[in-house]
Amino acid sequence: MITSHVMTGLIALVLAVPSTHGSNPESAIDHPGTVRARITTTMILKVDGEEPRRLPVVGVVGENGVRFKGDRRVDDLQLVLAWDWLADLDPRGGGARIAGVLGLLNDTDRDRRFEVRVDFPLDPLIAESARIGGTVRAILVMDDGGGRVDLPAGESLFTALIDGTPVRRLHPGPIAMGGARAGTAVADASFGAPYPSLESPAVHDAVGMSNCFNLSGGDQLQFGCELMVAGDPADFIRRRSTDPVRIEDRDRRIVIDLDGRPRTKSRRGGVSRNSRDHAGERGPGIVLD
């Protein structure tokens, strides 16, 4: 679990440093000459029921997983977002795991409603039923005038998602917490212990989370979470590539299209379609030089 100290300092750090208006993942700047693989997902943001905004969330692949770290100051919506997640998106071994924090500052003097959603693509996928579990800590950080976060019945502060479908709601409404002076208010919740053990649908694309809340002006709400997903190894399937699979040999390159038809490419660049060498027979094909 992310500590309260780290969480409450998240937005303060964003406000102290000029925003890049985008994602700021850890990069390879400290390692000249290296290029790290990146994974990009999307954060969907809605304010007061208006049209949703889509914000890119970039993750950098490292030894311990994918680090999604960044911030966004959205001037026209008068809010600040900051996030820092470390994700192991491979359910093999001990299972997939997403741990970190999301923070939102309502940079106005009035109460507003916010909805935030982000999904993390798994690979391999889980073809049959999966298991999910996790913990969530909601922290309200109030200014000198105090603050409040609330939600009516039928909604929840946090929802765990599989392929966009809710599988577990935490901190359900009606709920309210706050205070009359500067400080913090904290609420903890968990599900699927021992983690992960809650039976859930198959994962055909992504595991995600959504947050929904009404927040007082000048205050911030942060969600520290840890989600874990696992499945039966027999049910793991790799994502299907949209690009041809290339297999190199010494004399030629074999390109396998998704439609199953092979092509061979010679070292000098010629391409032969649907060709075969079998018992001295060469099938018809088109050779491009």
C-alpha positions, 0 to 999 in steps of 0.5 A: 500500500502506498503510504499516506505521506507519499500520497498527500505530497503528490499534488503538492509536487505537481503544483510546485513544478511547471506542468508539461500538460502531459504524461511524465513517465520515468525515461531513459534520460539517466541511461544515455544510449538506451531506449525503453519500451513504452506502453500507452493506455488512456485515462477517461475524465468527466467533469460535471457530466460534460463530454469525456476527455481522453488523456494519454497515460504512458508507461515505461517498461523496466525491470520491475514492471511498467511505470505509469507516472505523470501529471496533467494540469487541465486549465480549462477544467480548473483541475490537476491530475497526478498519477503514479502506478507500477504495473506487472501486466503478466498474470503468469507466476504470481499474477498481474499486479497494479499498485499506486496512486491517483490524485485529483485537485479541484482547483475552484471554489465550488463543489464539482462531480468527477469521474476518472477511469483507466484500464491496463491491458494484460498479456497474456490474457485469461481466456476463462474465469479469473480471480481478482482482489485488492485494497483501496485507500481514499484520502481527502486532503482539505485546505484551511476551510475544511472540505468534503467528499460525498456520493449518493446511493447507487454509486461508489468511490472506487470500482474494479473493472474487467474489460470495462465491466464492474466486478467489485465496488468499494466505498459505496454510497451513500457516503460522505467524509470531511472536516471543518479545518485543514487536514485529511480524512481516510477510508480503507476498503478491500476485497478478494482476500486472500488476494486474489480470490474473488471469482471474476469473468475472463480477461479479454483485454484489460483490468481497470479502475474507475473513480466517481465522487463529488469534491469540494472546491480547493481540495483534493482526493487521492486513491491509493490502490493495489489490484491483483489478478490471476488465473489458471495457467491453462487459460492464458493466451497471448495477445494476437499481433496485428503485424505479420510474424517474421522468422529469419533463416540463413537464406530467406525470410518467411513472413506469415500473414494473419490469414495464414498464407506464407510469403518468402523474401530473399536476401536481395529483396524479392518476394514470392507469394504462396511459393513452395519447394516440395519434391522439386515442385514450385507452386505458382506465385508472383515474384517482385524484384 
